Amino acid sequence: MNKPNAVNTNSLKISEDVIAKIVEVSVNDIKEVKEITKSKFDLTGLLLKSDCQSDIDINVNGDSVEISLGVTVDSVCKVKNVAEKIQQKIKDEVQNMTGIIVTRVNVNIDGVRFDNQ
């Protein structure tokens, strides 16, 4: 029998830092990615980023999240394929571990690293 006046007092809050750590671990598992970078420009390319900002931007919109990051990739990879791989891995890992819906993953390729670098 359902109680019409019952109030659900349970809540779960997941820190943006936790989501950023999941993103970091997920991206570091991709062999073509050399590092997560602190981009000089935001993903719209309009504003300079502050030095104190994180390398991974997490924007929470209610029950969903949008994630933005920059990366440096290996010179022998196909950049488009790696970007898509990063997007899918982040989406899968964050959603599976937290239950939070990932609406968008923005990947900015900030650099390419050659073997001699």
N, C-alpha and C positions, 0 to 999 in steps of 0.2 A: 504494500500500500504506500503510495507516494504522499509525502507530507507537503502540501502546497506552500507552507510558510517556512520550510527548511532553508537555511542559508548556508552556502558553501563558503567556509572560512579558510579553506586550503589555498595556498598560492605558492608559486615557484618563480623565483627571479634568478635569471642567469646573467652574470656580469658580462659587459662588453669585453673585458679582459679575457674571460674564459673563451668567448667566441673567437677573439683574435688569436689566442693560443692554439685553438683547434685549427684555424686557418694556417697558422705558421707551420705546425706539424704536418698538415696535409700537403702543403706546397713543398716543404723540404723533402718529402718522399718522392717527388717527381725528379728524376735524374737529370733532365734537361735544364732545370732551374738551378742557377748558380747562387742566387741570393734574392731575398726580398729587399727592395730598395726604398729609400725615402725620396720620392719624386720631387723635383724642384717646382713642379706645377701640379695643381689638382687635375683631376681627370677631365674637366671641361677645358683645361688649358688657359683659363682666364686669370686665376689668382695665384700668387706665390704662396706656397705652404710655409707655415711657421716651423722653425727648427724644433720646437717642442712637441710637434704632433707625432703620433705613432706612424710607423710604416704601413699599418693596416687600418683603414677607416671602416668603422662599423656604424651604420645608421639604422637605428631601430624605429620601425613604423608600426606601432601597435603590437600585433602578434607576429610580425614578419621583420626581416632584416635585409639590408642591402650592404654588400661588402665591396670595398675598393682597395686595390693594392697595386704596387709596381714591382716588377721583377727584372732581373738580368738573366738572360738565357745563354745556353751554349751555342757557339757559332755554327755547329753542324746540324742544328735542329730546324724543323719547319715551324716557324714562329706561329703561324695561324693554328696549327695542330696543337702546339704546346699550350697556347692561350686557351683553346677550347678544353683541353685536358685539365688545366688548372681550374677553369670555371666549373666543370662537372665534378671534379674531386672535392672542391670546397663545398659546393651545394650538397652533395651526397653526405659528406662527413658531418657538416654542421647540422643538417636536418636529422640524420640518424642519431647523433649524440645528444642533441638538445630538444628535438621535436619542434624547433622554430622553423618556420617556412622561410626559405631564402628566395627572395623575389628577383634579385639581380646580383651578379658578380662581375664587377668591372676590373679588367686586367689591363694595366698599362705596361708595355714592354719598354723599359727605360734604358736597356743596354744589351749589348751582345759581348760575351766574353770569348776570346780566342784562346787556344791552348797555351800560348806563351804569356798570358796575362796572369 
